[in-house]
Amino acid sequence: MLTKDGIDTTQAYFNKATQSMLTKKHFIKAAEYVAKIPEGKLKRELSKCLASVFSADNPNFDHWRFFIACGLIKKPNKKRNKK
């Protein structure tokens, strides 16, 4: 235990180092791996679980974009009818 002025600097460093370590790159890589899993309950449950963890870590996490990248839902068609 390292202390400086009565403060445990090891614990302070650990707390700082473990805050919000997940990035968009992690979300993309996780979605790529999940997309390779055949359709079924495992794929759905794993996607939901990962989305829950990611959204807890990052409030800007987009569930729908993640589910689309995982292959759970189809990307919405944004074609407009011209009149």
DRENMINU-31348 format. One record per residue: residue in one letter; x, y, z of N, C-alpha, C, O in turn; residue number from 1. Coordinates in Angstrom, 3 decimals. Layout:
<pts>
+------+----------+----------+----------+----------+----------+----------+----------+----------+----------+----------+----------+----------+-----+
| rest |      n_u |      n_v |      n_w |     ca_u |     ca_v |     ca_w |      c_u |      c_v |      c_w |      o_u |      o_v |      o_w |  nr |
+------+----------+----------+----------+----------+----------+----------+----------+----------+----------+----------+----------+----------+-----+
|    A |        X |        Y |        Z |        X |        Y |        Z |        X |        Y |        Z |        X |        Y |        Z | NUM |
...
+------+----------+----------+----------+----------+----------+----------+----------+----------+----------+----------+----------+----------+-----+
</pts>
This chain:
<pts>
+------+----------+----------+----------+----------+----------+----------+----------+----------+----------+----------+----------+----------+-----+
| rest |      n_u |      n_v |      n_w |     ca_u |     ca_v |     ca_w |      c_u |      c_v |      c_w |      o_u |      o_v |      o_w |  nr |
+------+----------+----------+----------+----------+----------+----------+----------+----------+----------+----------+----------+----------+-----+
|    M |    0.843 |   -1.165 |    0.000 |    0.000 |    0.000 |    0.000 |    0.895 |    1.237 |    0.000 |    1.707 |    1.438 |    0.904 |   1 |
|    L |    0.730 |    2.049 |   -1.020 |    1.456 |    3.309 |   -1.092 |    0.570 |    4.405 |   -0.525 |   -0.605 |    4.515 |   -0.874 |   2 |
|    T |    1.141 |    5.205 |    0.345 |    0.353 |    6.288 |    0.912 |    1.065 |    7.615 |    0.735 |    2.293 |    7.695 |    0.762 |   3 |
|    K |    0.286 |    8.623 |    0.558 |    0.795 |    9.987 |    0.480 |   -0.172 |   10.848 |    1.259 |   -1.338 |   10.981 |    0.887 |   4 |
|    D |    0.298 |   11.415 |    2.310 |   -0.548 |   12.241 |    3.176 |   -1.773 |   11.474 |    3.670 |   -2.861 |   12.037 |    3.791 |   5 |
|    G |   -1.585 |   10.178 |    3.954 |   -2.671 |    9.368 |    4.490 |   -3.649 |    8.854 |    3.447 |   -4.659 |    8.245 |    3.800 |   6 |
|    I |   -3.369 |    9.090 |    2.159 |   -4.265 |    8.638 |    1.082 |   -3.637 |    7.436 |    0.396 |   -2.462 |    7.469 |    0.030 |   7 |
|    D |   -4.404 |    6.392 |    0.223 |   -3.933 |    5.187 |   -0.460 |   -3.870 |    5.483 |   -1.949 |   -4.894 |    5.439 |   -2.630 |   8 |
|    T |   -2.683 |    5.784 |   -2.467 |   -2.538 |    6.172 |   -3.868 |   -2.761 |    5.000 |   -4.813 |   -3.175 |    5.203 |   -5.954 |   9 |
|    T |   -2.495 |    3.780 |   -4.363 |   -2.735 |    2.611 |   -5.204 |   -4.221 |    2.481 |   -5.514 |   -4.599 |    2.261 |   -6.665 |  10 |
|    Q |   -5.062 |    2.616 |   -4.493 |   -6.510 |    2.517 |   -4.683 |   -7.021 |    3.672 |   -5.539 |   -7.897 |    3.478 |   -6.382 |  11 |
|    A |   -6.480 |    4.871 |   -5.328 |   -6.906 |    6.030 |   -6.114 |   -6.568 |    5.830 |   -7.585 |   -7.372 |    6.164 |   -8.456 |  12 |
|    Y |   -5.376 |    5.285 |   -7.872 |   -5.000 |    5.014 |   -9.252 |   -5.908 |    3.955 |   -9.857 |   -6.356 |    4.095 |  -10.995 |  13 |
|    F |   -6.182 |    2.898 |   -9.103 |   -7.046 |    1.829 |   -9.606 |   -8.433 |    2.370 |   -9.930 |   -8.984 |    2.042 |  -10.981 |  14 |
|    N |   -9.004 |    3.182 |   -9.061 |  -10.332 |    3.750 |   -9.309 |  -10.334 |    4.592 |  -10.569 |  -11.277 |    4.524 |  -11.357 |  15 |
|    K |   -9.293 |    5.383 |  -10.770 |   -9.210 |    6.230 |  -11.963 |   -9.038 |    5.377 |  -13.217 |   -9.644 |    5.666 |  -14.248 |  16 |
|    A |   -8.224 |    4.337 |  -13.139 |   -7.924 |    3.501 |  -14.298 |   -9.103 |    2.647 |  -14.728 |   -9.183 |    2.277 |  -15.899 |  17 |
|    T |  -10.023 |    2.318 |  -13.826 |  -11.124 |    1.432 |  -14.173 |  -12.401 |    2.172 |  -14.564 |  -13.423 |    1.537 |  -14.822 |  18 |
|    Q |  -12.361 |    3.479 |  -14.610 |  -13.553 |    4.239 |  -14.985 |  -13.701 |    4.277 |  -16.495 |  -12.779 |    4.681 |  -17.203 |  19 |
|    S |  -14.850 |    3.860 |  -16.987 |  -15.228 |    3.939 |  -18.396 |  -14.090 |    3.593 |  -19.348 |  -13.547 |    4.461 |  -20.032 |  20 |
|    M |  -13.748 |    2.339 |  -19.379 |  -12.655 |    1.880 |  -20.223 |  -13.149 |    1.431 |  -21.607 |  -12.333 |    1.234 |  -22.508 |  21 |
|    L |  -14.455 |    1.266 |  -21.792 |  -14.983 |    0.766 |  -23.058 |  -15.189 |    1.910 |  -24.051 |  -15.654 |    2.990 |  -23.688 |  22 |
|    T |  -14.837 |    1.651 |  -25.304 |  -14.954 |    2.659 |  -26.348 |  -15.779 |    2.110 |  -27.513 |  -16.181 |    0.946 |  -27.511 |  23 |
|    K |  -16.017 |    2.950 |  -28.485 |  -16.767 |    2.549 |  -29.675 |  -16.090 |    1.352 |  -30.360 |  -16.766 |    0.478 |  -30.901 |  24 |
|    K |  -14.764 |    1.321 |  -30.332 |  -14.030 |    0.202 |  -30.936 |  -14.390 |   -1.122 |  -30.254 |  -14.504 |   -2.155 |  -30.914 |  25 |
|    H |  -14.566 |   -1.084 |  -28.931 |  -14.966 |   -2.295 |  -28.202 |  -16.368 |   -2.728 |  -28.612 |  -16.621 |   -3.916 |  -28.811 |  26 |
|    F |  -17.270 |   -1.770 |  -28.736 |  -18.652 |   -2.085 |  -29.111 |  -18.697 |   -2.707 |  -30.503 |  -19.419 |   -3.677 |  -30.734 |  27 |
|    I |  -17.926 |   -2.145 |  -31.425 |  -17.900 |   -2.652 |  -32.803 |  -17.348 |   -4.075 |  -32.836 |  -17.916 |   -4.950 |  -33.489 |  28 |
|    K |  -16.244 |   -4.304 |  -32.132 |  -15.631 |   -5.641 |  -32.133 |  -16.566 |   -6.674 |  -31.502 |  -16.680 |   -7.795 |  -31.998 |  29 |
|    A |  -17.229 |   -6.299 |  -30.417 |  -18.171 |   -7.215 |  -29.769 |  -19.315 |   -7.555 |  -30.726 |  -19.724 |   -8.713 |  -30.816 |  30 |
|    A |  -19.830 |   -6.557 |  -31.437 |  -20.924 |   -6.784 |  -32.388 |  -20.469 |   -7.704 |  -33.524 |  -21.240 |   -8.547 |  -33.982 |  31 |
|    E |  -19.234 |   -7.549 |  -33.975 |  -18.707 |   -8.417 |  -35.034 |  -18.680 |   -9.877 |  -34.577 |  -19.029 |  -10.778 |  -35.340 |  32 |
|    Y |  -18.265 |  -10.104 |  -33.337 |  -18.228 |  -11.469 |  -32.811 |  -19.634 |  -12.041 |  -32.628 |  -19.884 |  -13.202 |  -32.951 |  33 |
|    V |  -20.537 |  -11.232 |  -32.115 |  -21.910 |  -11.699 |  -31.904 |  -22.574 |  -12.002 |  -33.247 |  -23.343 |  -12.956 |  -33.362 |  34 |
|    A |  -22.276 |  -11.189 |  -34.257 |  -22.878 |  -11.393 |  -35.581 |  -22.505 |  -12.759 |  -36.170 |  -23.242 |  -13.291 |  -37.001 |  35 |
|    K |  -21.390 |  -13.321 |  -35.758 |  -20.948 |  -14.624 |  -36.275 |  -21.677 |  -15.801 |  -35.625 |  -21.592 |  -16.929 |  -36.112 |  36 |
|    I |  -22.394 |  -15.543 |  -34.524 |  -23.135 |  -16.600 |  -33.835 |  -24.417 |  -16.899 |  -34.620 |  -25.121 |  -15.969 |  -35.012 |  37 |
|    P |  -24.732 |  -18.169 |  -34.855 |  -25.968 |  -18.499 |  -35.570 |  -27.201 |  -17.958 |  -34.827 |  -27.194 |  -17.820 |  -33.604 |  38 |
|    E |  -28.248 |  -17.659 |  -35.589 |  -29.487 |  -17.138 |  -35.007 |  -29.994 |  -18.075 |  -33.923 |  -29.915 |  -19.296 |  -34.053 |  39 |
|    G |  -30.508 |  -17.499 |  -32.871 |  -31.067 |  -18.308 |  -31.801 |  -31.049 |  -17.567 |  -30.478 |  -30.703 |  -16.389 |  -30.391 |  40 |
|    K |  -31.438 |  -18.316 |  -29.446 |  -31.567 |  -17.732 |  -28.110 |  -30.227 |  -17.219 |  -27.584 |  -30.185 |  -16.152 |  -26.972 |  41 |
|    L |  -29.134 |  -17.949 |  -27.806 |  -27.816 |  -17.528 |  -27.325 |  -27.443 |  -16.157 |  -27.883 |  -26.982 |  -15.283 |  -27.148 |  42 |
|    K |  -27.644 |  -15.979 |  -29.180 |  -27.296 |  -14.708 |  -29.822 |  -28.129 |  -13.563 |  -29.248 |  -27.592 |  -12.491 |  -28.969 |  43 |
|    R |  -29.425 |  -13.777 |  -29.070 |  -30.304 |  -12.732 |  -28.524 |  -29.928 |  -12.393 |  -27.089 |  -29.816 |  -11.218 |  -26.738 |  44 |
|    E |  -29.733 |  -13.408 |  -26.260 |  -29.426 |  -13.176 |  -24.851 |  -28.058 |  -12.518 |  -24.668 |  -27.907 |  -11.618 |  -23.842 |  45 |
|    L |  -27.069 |  -12.964 |  -25.433 |  -25.742 |  -12.375 |  -25.341 |  -25.771 |  -10.909 |  -25.778 |  -25.140 |  -10.056 |  -25.154 |  46 |
|    S |  -26.500 |  -10.626 |  -26.843 |  -26.617 |   -9.239 |  -27.325 |  -27.256 |   -8.344 |  -26.275 |  -26.792 |   -7.229 |  -26.038 |  47 |
|    K |  -28.321 |   -8.832 |  -25.645 |  -28.998 |   -8.051 |  -24.603 |  -28.078 |   -7.816 |  -23.412 |  -28.021 |   -6.712 |  -22.870 |  48 |
|    C |  -27.363 |   -8.852 |  -23.011 |  -26.458 |   -8.752 |  -21.874 |  -25.335 |   -7.753 |  -22.161 |  -25.042 |   -6.892 |  -21.331 |  49 |
|    L |  -24.714 |   -7.867 |  -23.322 |  -23.647 |   -6.937 |  -23.684 |  -24.170 |   -5.509 |  -23.776 |  -23.510 |   -4.577 |  -23.317 |  50 |
|    A |  -25.346 |   -5.332 |  -24.363 |  -25.924 |   -3.988 |  -24.481 |  -26.172 |   -3.380 |  -23.104 |  -25.980 |   -2.180 |  -22.907 |  51 |
|    S |  -26.592 |   -4.192 |  -22.172 |  -26.826 |   -3.718 |  -20.810 |  -25.518 |   -3.253 |  -20.164 |  -25.468 |   -2.194 |  -19.538 |  52 |
|    V |  -24.478 |   -4.043 |  -20.322 |  -23.170 |   -3.688 |  -19.757 |  -22.626 |   -2.429 |  -20.433 |  -22.131 |   -1.525 |  -19.760 |  53 |
|    F |  -22.717 |   -2.371 |  -21.760 |  -22.186 |   -1.228 |  -22.491 |  -22.930 |    0.065 |  -22.156 |  -22.311 |    1.121 |  -22.024 |  54 |
|    S |  -24.255 |   -0.014 |  -22.018 |  -25.017 |    1.199 |  -21.708 |  -24.761 |    1.670 |  -20.277 |  -24.840 |    2.865 |  -19.993 |  55 |
|    A |  -24.455 |    0.740 |  -19.380 |  -24.102 |    1.129 |  -18.011 |  -22.758 |    1.850 |  -17.993 |  -22.539 |    2.743 |  -17.174 |  56 |
|    D |  -21.864 |    1.462 |  -18.895 |  -20.546 |    2.070 |  -18.967 |  -20.560 |    3.393 |  -19.724 |  -19.816 |    4.316 |  -19.392 |  57 |
|    N |  -21.410 |    3.476 |  -20.740 |  -21.434 |    4.658 |  -21.606 |  -22.871 |    5.076 |  -21.855 |  -23.597 |    4.368 |  -22.554 |  58 |
|    P |  -23.311 |    6.212 |  -21.304 |  -24.698 |    6.637 |  -21.460 |  -25.078 |    6.969 |  -22.910 |  -26.263 |    7.051 |  -23.231 |  59 |
|    N |  -24.097 |    7.158 |  -23.773 |  -24.376 |    7.444 |  -25.183 |  -24.482 |    6.185 |  -26.034 |  -24.683 |    6.269 |  -27.246 |  60 |
|    F |  -24.349 |    5.023 |  -25.408 |  -24.432 |    3.767 |  -26.144 |  -25.803 |    3.642 |  -26.805 |  -26.827 |    3.891 |  -26.169 |  61 |
|    D |  -25.820 |    3.256 |  -28.084 |  -27.051 |    3.130 |  -28.866 |  -27.411 |    1.642 |  -29.026 |  -26.784 |    0.916 |  -29.798 |  62 |
|    H |  -28.440 |    1.211 |  -28.273 |  -28.865 |   -0.193 |  -28.322 |  -29.240 |   -0.629 |  -29.738 |  -28.806 |   -1.686 |  -30.197 |  63 |
|    W |  -30.033 |    0.170 |  -30.420 |  -30.516 |   -0.229 |  -31.743 |  -29.380 |   -0.380 |  -32.740 |  -29.370 |   -1.327 |  -33.526 |  64 |
|    R |  -28.430 |    0.534 |  -32.720 |  -27.284 |    0.431 |  -33.631 |  -26.494 |   -0.845 |  -33.328 |  -26.022 |   -1.521 |  -34.243 |  65 |
|    F |  -26.354 |   -1.168 |  -32.047 |  -25.642 |   -2.382 |  -31.653 |  -26.393 |   -3.628 |  -32.123 |  -25.780 |   -4.555 |  -32.653 |  66 |
|    F |  -27.716 |   -3.657 |  -31.933 |  -28.508 |   -4.812 |  -32.358 |  -28.477 |   -4.985 |  -33.873 |  -28.465 |   -6.114 |  -34.363 |  67 |
|    I |  -28.462 |   -3.892 |  -34.613 |  -28.343 |   -3.962 |  -36.070 |  -26.983 |   -4.548 |  -36.441 |  -26.897 |   -5.423 |  -37.302 |  68 |
|    A |  -25.912 |   -4.065 |  -35.787 |  -24.562 |   -4.567 |  -36.067 |  -24.413 |   -6.039 |  -35.700 |  -23.643 |   -6.763 |  -36.332 |  69 |
|    C |  -25.147 |   -6.482 |  -34.682 |  -25.115 |   -7.896 |  -34.275 |  -25.907 |   -8.781 |  -35.229 |  -25.778 |  -10.005 |  -35.191 |  70 |
|    G |  -26.721 |   -8.177 |  -36.078 |  -27.542 |   -8.947 |  -37.006 |  -28.858 |   -9.406 |  -36.420 |  -29.496 |  -10.306 |  -36.966 |  71 |
|    L |  -29.278 |   -8.804 |  -35.315 |  -30.548 |   -9.191 |  -34.691 |  -31.746 |   -8.550 |  -35.373 |  -32.807 |   -9.164 |  -35.483 |  72 |
|    I |  -31.579 |   -7.332 |  -35.825 |  -32.672 |   -6.632 |  -36.504 |  -32.143 |   -6.047 |  -37.800 |  -30.947 |   -5.791 |  -37.940 |  73 |
|    K |  -33.036 |   -5.842 |  -38.731 |  -32.670 |   -5.270 |  -40.026 |  -32.598 |   -3.758 |  -39.919 |  -33.362 |   -3.136 |  -39.181 |  74 |
|    K |  -31.680 |   -3.181 |  -40.657 |  -31.559 |   -1.732 |  -40.686 |  -32.795 |   -1.163 |  -41.370 |  -33.181 |   -1.642 |  -42.437 |  75 |
|    P |  -33.426 |   -0.145 |  -40.775 |  -34.632 |    0.431 |  -41.369 |  -34.349 |    1.013 |  -42.748 |  -33.308 |    1.627 |  -42.981 |  76 |
|    N |  -35.286 |    0.810 |  -43.642 |  -35.178 |    1.353 |  -44.989 |  -35.650 |    2.794 |  -44.962 |  -36.796 |    3.061 |  -44.599 |  77 |
|    K |  -34.795 |    3.717 |  -45.335 |  -35.129 |    5.134 |  -45.238 |  -35.523 |    5.748 |  -46.591 |  -35.455 |    6.965 |  -46.764 |  78 |
|    K |  -35.932 |    4.909 |  -47.541 |  -36.367 |    5.446 |  -48.840 |  -37.675 |    6.184 |  -48.677 |  -38.583 |    5.719 |  -47.989 |  79 |
|    R |  -37.764 |    7.325 |  -49.308 |  -38.991 |    8.117 |  -49.257 |  -39.725 |    8.006 |  -50.574 |  -39.125 |    7.929 |  -51.646 |  80 |
|    N |  -41.026 |    8.000 |  -50.463 |  -41.844 |    7.989 |  -51.671 |  -41.897 |    9.379 |  -52.263 |  -42.279 |   10.335 |  -51.587 |  81 |
|    K |  -41.512 |    9.496 |  -53.535 |  -41.557 |   10.789 |  -54.210 |  -42.906 |   10.928 |  -54.874 |  -43.376 |   10.013 |  -55.550 |  82 |
|    K |  -43.528 |   12.077 |  -54.679 |  -44.850 |   12.314 |  -55.285 |  -44.783 |   13.399 |  -56.316 |  -45.797 |   13.733 |  -56.928 |  83 |
+------+----------+----------+----------+----------+----------+----------+----------+----------+----------+----------+----------+----------+-----+
</pts>
